Amino acid sequence: MASSAEVTKLALVAGEVSGDLLAARLMAGLKPHLPDVSFSGIGGPRMLEQGLASDVPMDTLTVRGLLPVLLRYRELKGIQNRLRDRLLAERPAAFIGADYPGFNLGLEEQLRAAGIPTVHFVGPQIWAWRGGRIKKIRRAVSHMLVIFPFEEEIYQKAGVPVTYIGHPLAETIPLVPDVLAARRQLGLPENARVVTVMPGSRMSEIKYLTEPYVRTVQLLAARDPSVRFIAPMAGERQKAYFMELVAKAGLPNLLNEMPLQLVDGESHACIAAADAVLAASGTATLEVALYKKPMVIAYKVLQAEWLLIRNMGYLPWIGLPNILARDFVVPEFLQHAATPEALAEAVWFQLTDENNRVRLQQRFTEMHHSLLRDSARESARAVLEVIGKA
C-alpha cells in the first residue's frame, strides 16, 4: 500500500452537470498514470464515481444567471474561502477547475499566487462576451484546456499555455445515432413523428421556459395530433418544479390531454429518438447537433437580467451549433421573441422540411468530426506535464 508521502493529491471543482462529466473523464484518464492519486474538491455523481471526496454537494454551486448569483454571493464566497484555506494547507500537486469560471477563476488566482499550479478545463467564452477576462485568466491559470478548435489561437495570442483536447461529447455520442433503439427504449412508436422538448437542467431555465414550451406543444399538437412529444427531466426536483409551473400557468390538465411524455433522465435517448428538438441554450444544443437533429433554440431570463446582458455579447449567436458554424444554421428565439406561436412555427419547419434535415445532417456531421479527439488522454497528458509527471 502506498504511503501518504507517495500520494499525488489533485483538487478539482465542478459546479454543473457538464463540468462533472468533463472532470470525470479527465480523472479516468489520469488514473492509469497516477495509481496513487487522490482527488478532492467539489463535484457531482460522475466525479464521485471516479473517487472524488467532495466538500459539499455540487448542487450547492449550481446557480445560473447574474442576479441569482448575486443573491447567493455570501454563501458561495464562504464555500470558496473554506476550500481555498484547506487547499493552501494541503498543497495539492495542482488544482483543476472544470468550467464554472465565476467560482473557479477566483479560486485559481489565489491558489496560483500561492504557488499551486492551476489548470482550467473549458475556456470561458471570452470569444462571446466579457473578453476583458483574459487578463484575469493570465493571472489565474497555469494551463488552459479548451474544447473548441478556434479557442486555441485566442489563448496562444494572449500568452496563456493552452491545449485543444476536443469535446468529450463528440466521443460519447455516436456519429450515426440509433433512432429505432432509442424509440424502443422510450416506448415510442418507430414510425411516429417525435419532438423532444428540453426545458433545461437549471431551475432558472425551467422557470422561464416551461410555460412557453408547454404552450408550444399545445399548438403543435393541435396542428398534428399524431405528433409525439417527450421531455427529459434532469432530476426529481426539476420534474416537480416543471409540474408546479404547469399548474401555475393554468395548464394542470394539459399534460394528460396531450401526448407529452415526461422522461426521468435519459436526455440522450430523448434526443436520439427525436425528429426535431426544442432546446434551451447551452450544452444541450451541442448534444442535439452531435445527434444530427434539426432544432430550435430558445433562451429566456429575468427581464432585469436581460436588460443587463443583451448588449454585452460580441457574437450574433448564442447557440453552440451556430457559434461553431459561424452562421444561423438553426433558429434562435431570445427573450420576448420566444413566444409559443413563433416557437411552434419554427419547430414545425424543423420537423417537416426534408431539405433542411439533409442540410443539417451534413453540417452537424462535419462539426462532429472537427470536435472528435481522445479528450481524456489529451487532458490527462496536459495535467501530467503541469505537475511534472509526464
N, C-alpha and C positions, 0 to 999 in steps of 0.2 A: 504494500500500500504506500502511495506517495506521501511524503511528509509535507507539513504545511508550508515549508520553505520552498518546495518544488512546485506548488500550485501556481498556475497563471491566473490571476484574477482579472476579469473583464467586467465592466459595468455597462449596462445598456438601459435605454429608456425608450419606450414606445407609448404614444398616447391615444392611438386609434387602431382600428382593425387592420388597416392597410400596413401600418408600421409594424404591427405584431407579426404579420405574415413575412415582411421583408427581413426583420431581425431574426426570426426563427430560421429562415433559410440560411442566413449568414452563420448563425450558431451551429447549424448542422454542417456547414462547410468547414468550420474551424475545428470541430471535434477530432477528425482523423489526424490533424497536425498537432493538436494540443490535447492529448489524452488526459492531462492533469488540470484541465481548465475548470474554473468555477465562474458562474455567471450570477450577477446580482443587479438590482436596479428596480425598474418598473416595467411590467409587460402584461400581455394577455395570455389566453389559453395556449396558443401555439408556442410562445416563448417558454411558458411553464412546462410544456411537454419536453422542451429541449433542456430543462434543468435550471431555469431561472429561479432565483429566490427573489420574489417581488416584495418591495417595501409596502406598497399599497396596491389595491386592485386598479387595473388600468382604467376602468370605467370612471374612476375618480378624476382622471385628467381629461376625459373625453368631453370637450366643450367646443362648439362651433359658433363662430360669429364674434365680432368685436365687442358688442355690448354684453353678451353673456360672460365673456372672459373678464371684462372689467368688473362685473358684479361679483365674480368669484376670485378676484385678484389676490386678496389677502390669503385665502385658503391655498391657492395654487403656489403662491410665493413661499408660504410656510413649508409646503411639501418639498419645493425646490431647495430651500435653505437646509432642511434637515438631511436631504440626500447629499447635498454638497458637503456638509460637515462630516458625514460618515465617510464619503469617498476621500476627502482630504486626509482623514485619519488612516484609512486603509491603504491608500495609494495603489489603485489598480494599475495594471500594465497599460490600459487605455480605457477611455470612455467612448461609447458608440451611441450616438443619438439617431434613432430611427424616425426620420421625418419630425413632425411636431415642433417646428422651428421656434415658435414663440416661447416655449419652455426650454427646449434643448440648447438653443444657441446661447442663451444667457448663462445656463449652467456650464456649457462648454468653455465659454470665455473665462469664467472664474477658475475652472479646473486647469485649463491650458496655462493661464498666468501663474499657476502654482506648480507647473512642470509636469502635469499629467497629459500625455498625448490624447488628442481627441479626433474622432472620425465621425463625420456626419453622413448619414445614409439617406439619400434623396435630397438633391439640392433644392432649397427654397425657390419658389417660382419668381426669381428676380427678373426673368425674361418677360413676365406677365405684369407684375406690378411691384412697387417698392424696391426698385433697383438699387437704391442707396444702401440697402442692407449688405451689399458686397463688402463694405468697409468693416462691418461687424464680423462678417464671415471670415475675413482675412485674419482678424484678431482671435477668433474663436476656434477655428477648425485647422487641425494639422493636415487632414486629408479628406477630400470630398469624394463621395461615391455617387455617381449620377446614373439615372436610369433612362434618359433620353439622349440620343446621339448628338443633337445640336448643342447640348449643355456643356460638353467637354471644352469646346473652344472658348466659351464665355468665362469659365473659371481659369483656363490657361492664361488668357489675356489679363485676368485680374491678379495673377500671381498666386493662385491657390492650387496646391497639388491636387490632382483630380484623376479619377479612373472611371471610364464608362463601363458599366458592368452588364448592360442590358436590363430589360424589365422582367422580373420574376414571373409575372402573369403570362408573358409570352411563352414561357416554358411549361406552365401548368395547364394552359388552355390549348387544346389540340388545334392543329392547322385546319383540320376538317372536322367540325363538330358532329356528333352522332345525334341527330334530331329525333329519330324514332326511339332510341334508347331513353332519351330524356323524357319524351312524352309517356313512354311506358312507365318510367319511374314515378311520374307525377299523376298517373291515371288519366291522361288526356287522350282523346281520340287521335289516331295517327293522321287523319286527313282534315282535321279541323283547322280553321284559321285561329291562331293564338296570338294574343297581345299580352306581353308581360309589363306590369306596372311596378316601378321601383321607386317608392317614396323616400328611400334613403335609410341609413342606419342611425344617424344622429337625430336626437329628439327634436332639434330645431328644424331640421329638414322636414320631418314628419309633420310638425306643427303647421308649416306654411304650405305644404304641398298636398296634404291629404284631401281636403275638400275639392280643390280644382281637379285633382286626379280622379276622384270618385265621380265627380260630375262629368268628366271627360268620358269615363267608362259608360256612364248613363247615356250620353249622346251617341256613342259608338254602338252600344247595344240596341238602341232604337233604330239605328241605321241598318244594322245587320244582326238580328237576334241569334244567328248561328255562331258568331264570334265568341271564342272562349277567352276569359281574362284570368290571369294569375298574378298574385302579388306576394313576393317573398318577404317575410318578416325577419329582421335581423335577430330578434330575441323576444321573449315573453313580454318584457317591459315595452318594447316598441309596438308589439301587436296590441297590447292593452291600450296604449295611448292612441294608436290608429283607430281602434274601435270607439274609444271615447270621443274622438274628434268627429267621427262619422255621426255619432249620436247628437253631438252639439250642433252639427250643421243641419239637423232636422232630417237626416237620412238613415235612421236606425233600421228600417226595413229594406233599405236599398240592396244591401249585400245578399239578402235572401232572394230578392226579386231578380237579380242579375246573375249571370254565370261568372261571378268573381270569386275565385278560389284563393284564400289566404294560405300560404305555404310557410311552414316553420323552417327557416334557414333555406338551404338548397338553392341559393341565388344563381349559381352557375347552371344548374339543371333548368331553372326557370328561364334563363337567357337562352340556353341551347334549344329549348323546346319552342321558342317564340318565332313568329314570322315578323313581328315588329315589337319595339320596346319603347316605353315612355320612361325616361330615367332622369333622376336628379343629377346635377353636375357633380364632377368628382371622379374617383377611380372607377365607379360603376360604368361610366361612359366608355372608358378604355376597355373594360371587360366586354361590353357589348360589341365594340369594334373588333376585338380579337375573336369573338364568336361569329363575326361577319354578318351582323344583323342590322337591318335598317332601324333607325332610331329617331326619336325626338327628345331634345334636352330641354328641361325646364329648371328655372332657378328663382327662388323667392326667399326673401329675408324680411326682418322687421323693417318698416318703412324708414325709420330714423337711421338704421344702419345702411340701407340702400342709398340714402342721400349722402352718407359719408364716403361710400366706396365707389359709387358709379363712375366717377371721373378719375379714379386712381389707376386704372389699368392702362397698359401700354399696347395691348393687343385687342383686335376687334372680336376675339373669340373667347369663350370660357370653357367649352368642352374640349377634353384632351384629344379626341379624334380630329377636331377642326384645327387645334393648335399644331398637332403633328403634321397634318396635311397642308397647313398654312392656307386654308380655304374653308368655306362653309360647305363641307361635304354633307353635313346633316343640319337640320334647322335647330336654332336655339330661341327659346322664348324666356325673356327675363322680366321679373317683377310684374308690372301691370300688364305686360303683353302675354303673360302665361294664363290666359283665360281658358275655360273649358271649351269654348267654341273654337278658338284658334288651335288649341292642342288636339282636339278631335279631328279637325280638318287635316292637320299635318300628319297625325298618326294614320289616318285613313289613306293618305297618299303613300306613306311608307309601307303600309300593309298591302296595297293593291297594285302599285306600279312595278311591273316586272323589269322594265329597262333600268329603273332606279336600283332595284335589287341587284341586278347583274353588275352595274357600275360600282356599287358599294362593296360587293364581294371582292372585286378586283382591287379596289383601293385598300381595303382592310387587309387583304392577304399580303400585299406589298408592305403595309405597315407592320404586320406581324413579323415578317422576315427581318425587317430593319431593327426590331426590338429583341430578337432572339439571340441570347448568349447563355453561357452557363454562369448565371449570376451568383450562385452560391460559391463556386470556385473562384470567380474573379474578385468578389468582395472579400472572401477569406484571404486570398493572396495579398490584397492591398493591406488588410489589417495586420497580417503577419509581418509585412515589411515595416509597418509603422512601429510595431513592438519589437522589431529586431529579431524575428524568428522565422524569416522567410526560408 
